[in-house]
Amino acid sequence: MKIGDQVRFLSEIGGGKVAGFQGKNIVLVEDEDGFQVPMRISEVVVVGEEDYDTKHVIEAKASSAKAALQAANEEEESEPADRPITFKAKPEERKGGDKLSAYLAFVPMNVKELSQTRFETYLVNDSNYYLRYIYMVAEGAAWQVRAEGEIEPNTKEFVEEFGRENLNEFEHCCLQLIAYKRDKHFLLKPPVNAQVRVDTVKFYKLHAFRENDFFEQPALIYTLIENDVQKAKL
């Protein structure tokens, strides 16, 4: 997939032209009105010169049905011990985790070489809630989405890797969070809209990266919300 390719969305109607990329996982799709929509690369497909008439659709459905039938037959013939494990354990909840806490963390990849190392950005979910998030940075008066996704309870998610040459891009960032639980009742949490002023000078100071409960190595951590109390603009 490259800039200029025509793509269509897999999970919804629509598509457009590839206008650029954000990191390794996000593609910017420009629609017919000129708006750029960030989508996961796995959720789009490049449109070729295929014939999309009725005959093509019928053949595609027939091929899909044949493949499904063949897979079902193979599953019936296989022994139970040979079948792949598809069970996924539900995230465990912890005592005190029903109060929402979330943090933005910057972690040096080699803290012993702080003057040369690159950094990793993480979003930490220290609660019993799932978090749907959008991570944005300011460009003048406008905003640009750098990442979006979902974090399971009591875990952290890698967002991106960057170098010092990119520091100015992170001076003003924003995290929007929606909290919820699955398959059970839960107390409703208000959406979080946390804007953070990142002091880029700290990336040159070893003492700014401190020991913490989330990473084995020192990290620069900004609080987005803690114990259901959203922090003021930093």
C-alpha positions as CSV (number, residue, x, y, z in Angstrom):
1,M,0.0,0.0,0.0
2,K,1.4,3.4,-1.0
3,I,0.4,7.0,-1.3
4,G,-2.0,7.5,-4.2
5,D,-3.6,4.0,-4.0
6,Q,-7.4,3.8,-4.1
7,V,-8.7,1.9,-1.0
8,R,-12.0,0.9,0.4
9,F,-12.9,0.2,4.1
10,L,-13.5,-3.3,5.2
11,S,-15.8,-2.7,8.3
12,E,-17.9,0.2,6.8
13,I,-19.0,1.7,3.6
14,G,-16.6,4.2,2.0
15,G,-13.0,4.6,0.9
16,G,-10.8,7.0,-1.0
17,K,-7.2,7.7,-1.8
18,V,-4.2,7.1,0.4
19,A,-2.9,10.5,1.5
20,G,-0.2,9.5,4.0
21,F,0.6,7.4,7.0
22,Q,0.9,7.8,10.8
23,G,3.3,5.5,12.4
24,K,3.2,1.8,11.4
25,N,-0.5,1.1,11.9
26,I,-2.5,4.1,10.7
27,V,-3.2,5.2,7.1
28,L,-4.8,8.5,6.2
29,V,-7.6,8.1,3.6
30,E,-8.7,11.2,1.7
31,D,-12.4,11.0,0.7
32,E,-14.0,12.7,-2.3
33,D,-14.6,15.9,-0.2
34,G,-10.9,16.2,0.6
35,F,-11.2,15.2,4.2
36,Q,-8.5,12.8,5.6
37,V,-9.8,9.9,7.7
38,P,-7.3,8.0,10.0
39,M,-7.9,4.2,9.7
40,R,-6.0,1.1,10.8
41,I,-4.1,-0.4,7.9
42,S,-5.8,-3.7,8.7
43,E,-9.2,-2.2,8.1
44,V,-8.6,-1.0,4.5
45,V,-7.9,-2.9,1.3
46,V,-6.4,-1.6,-2.0
47,V,-8.9,-1.5,-4.8
48,G,-7.6,-3.0,-8.1
49,E,-9.0,-3.0,-11.5
50,E,-11.3,-6.0,-10.8
51,D,-14.7,-6.4,-12.4
52,Y,-17.3,-5.7,-9.7
53,D,-20.3,-6.7,-11.7
54,T,-22.9,-9.2,-10.6
55,K,-21.0,-12.2,-12.0
56,H,-18.0,-11.3,-9.9
57,V,-20.0,-10.9,-6.7
58,I,-21.7,-14.3,-7.3
59,E,-18.4,-16.0,-7.9
60,A,-16.8,-14.4,-4.8
61,K,-19.7,-15.6,-2.6
62,A,-19.6,-19.1,-4.1
63,S,-15.8,-19.2,-3.5
64,S,-16.3,-18.0,0.1
65,A,-19.0,-20.6,0.8
66,K,-16.8,-23.4,-0.7
67,A,-13.9,-22.4,1.6
68,A,-16.2,-22.3,4.6
69,L,-17.6,-25.8,3.8
70,Q,-14.1,-27.1,3.4
71,A,-12.9,-25.6,6.7
72,A,-15.9,-27.1,8.5
73,N,-15.2,-30.6,7.0
74,E,-11.5,-30.3,8.1
75,E,-12.6,-29.3,11.6
76,E,-14.9,-32.3,11.9
77,E,-12.1,-34.7,10.7
78,S,-9.4,-33.2,13.1
79,E,-8.9,-34.6,16.6
80,P,-9.9,-32.2,19.5
81,A,-6.2,-32.1,20.6
82,D,-5.1,-30.9,17.2
83,R,-7.5,-27.9,17.2
84,P,-6.1,-24.5,17.9
85,I,-6.8,-22.9,21.3
86,T,-9.2,-20.0,20.8
87,F,-10.2,-19.4,24.4
88,K,-9.0,-16.0,25.8
89,A,-9.2,-15.4,29.5
90,K,-11.0,-12.3,30.6
91,P,-8.9,-9.5,32.1
92,E,-8.7,-9.8,35.9
93,E,-10.1,-7.0,38.0
94,R,-8.3,-5.8,41.1
95,K,-9.5,-4.3,44.4
96,G,-9.7,-0.6,44.1
97,G,-9.6,-0.6,40.3
98,D,-13.1,0.7,39.8
99,K,-11.8,4.2,40.2
100,L,-10.4,5.4,36.9
101,S,-6.7,6.1,36.6
102,A,-4.8,6.6,33.3
103,Y,-1.4,8.0,32.5
104,L,0.7,9.1,29.5
105,A,4.3,7.7,29.7
106,F,7.5,8.4,27.8
107,V,10.1,5.7,28.3
108,P,13.8,5.9,27.1
109,M,14.8,2.9,25.1
110,N,18.3,3.1,26.6
111,V,18.4,5.3,29.7
112,K,22.2,4.9,30.0
113,E,22.6,6.6,26.7
114,L,20.1,9.4,27.3
115,S,21.8,11.8,24.9
116,Q,21.4,9.5,22.0
117,T,18.5,7.1,22.8
118,R,15.1,7.0,21.2
119,F,11.9,7.0,23.2
120,E,8.6,5.0,23.3
121,T,5.2,6.4,24.1
122,Y,2.8,4.3,26.2
123,L,-0.8,4.8,27.5
124,V,-1.3,3.2,30.9
125,N,-4.7,2.0,32.0
126,D,-4.6,1.4,35.8
127,S,-8.2,0.5,36.3
128,N,-10.8,-2.3,35.9
129,Y,-12.3,-0.5,32.8
130,Y,-11.6,-0.9,29.1
131,L,-10.5,2.4,27.6
132,R,-11.2,3.5,24.1
133,Y,-8.7,6.2,23.3
134,I,-7.7,8.8,20.7
135,Y,-4.2,10.3,21.0
136,M,-3.7,13.6,19.3
137,V,-1.0,16.3,19.0
138,A,-1.5,20.0,18.3
139,E,-0.4,21.6,15.0
140,G,-1.0,25.3,15.6
141,A,-4.7,25.7,16.2
142,A,-5.5,22.3,14.6
143,W,-5.1,18.7,15.9
144,Q,-3.7,15.6,14.3
145,V,-4.6,12.0,15.4
146,R,-1.4,10.0,16.0
147,A,-3.1,6.8,17.4
148,E,-6.4,5.3,18.4
149,G,-7.5,2.0,19.9
150,E,-8.6,0.1,22.9
151,I,-6.7,-0.8,26.1
152,E,-7.7,-3.7,28.3
153,P,-8.1,-3.2,32.1
154,N,-5.0,-3.0,34.2
155,T,-2.5,-3.0,31.3
156,K,-0.5,-0.6,29.1
157,E,-0.3,-0.1,25.4
158,F,2.6,0.9,23.2
159,V,1.6,3.9,21.1
160,E,4.7,4.9,19.1
161,E,8.5,5.3,19.0
162,F,10.2,8.6,18.3
163,G,13.5,10.5,18.5
164,R,14.6,13.9,19.7
165,E,14.1,15.3,16.2
166,N,10.4,14.8,16.8
167,L,10.2,16.3,20.3
168,N,8.6,19.6,19.1
169,E,5.6,17.6,17.8
170,F,4.7,16.5,21.4
171,E,4.7,19.9,23.2
172,H,0.9,20.0,23.3
173,C,-1.0,16.7,23.2
174,C,-4.4,15.5,24.1
175,L,-5.9,12.1,25.1
176,Q,-9.7,11.5,24.9
177,L,-10.8,8.4,26.8
178,I,-14.1,6.5,27.1
179,A,-14.3,3.9,29.9
180,Y,-16.6,0.9,29.9
181,K,-16.8,-2.8,30.9
182,R,-17.9,-5.8,28.9
183,D,-20.3,-8.5,29.8
184,K,-21.2,-6.9,33.2
185,H,-22.9,-3.9,34.8
186,F,-20.7,-0.9,35.6
187,L,-20.8,2.6,36.9
188,L,-20.8,5.2,34.1
189,K,-17.7,7.3,33.9
190,P,-17.7,10.7,32.2
191,P,-15.5,10.9,29.0
192,V,-11.9,12.2,29.7
193,N,-10.5,15.0,27.6
194,A,-7.0,15.6,29.0
195,Q,-4.7,18.1,27.4
196,V,-1.0,17.8,28.4
197,R,1.8,20.4,28.0
198,V,4.9,18.3,27.6
199,D,8.1,19.9,28.9
200,T,10.5,18.7,26.1
201,V,13.6,20.0,28.1
202,K,13.0,17.1,30.5
203,F,14.0,14.6,27.8
204,Y,17.6,15.8,28.2
205,K,17.6,15.4,32.1
206,L,18.2,12.0,33.6
207,H,16.4,12.9,36.9
208,A,13.2,13.6,35.0
209,F,12.8,9.9,34.3
210,R,11.8,8.2,37.6
211,E,11.2,4.8,39.0
212,N,7.5,3.8,38.8
213,D,5.0,1.0,39.2
214,F,4.4,0.4,35.5
215,F,7.8,-0.1,33.8
216,E,11.0,-1.8,34.8
217,Q,13.0,1.2,33.6
218,P,12.6,4.9,34.6
219,A,9.9,6.8,32.8
220,L,8.5,10.3,32.4
221,I,4.8,10.0,33.4
222,Y,2.0,12.5,33.0
223,T,-1.3,11.9,34.9
224,L,-4.4,12.1,32.8
225,I,-6.9,11.0,35.5
226,E,-6.4,9.5,38.9
227,N,-8.9,7.9,41.2
228,D,-11.7,9.4,39.1
229,V,-10.3,12.9,39.4
230,Q,-9.3,14.4,36.0
231,K,-6.2,16.5,36.3
232,A,-6.1,20.1,35.2
233,K,-4.3,21.1,32.1
234,L,-0.6,20.5,32.6
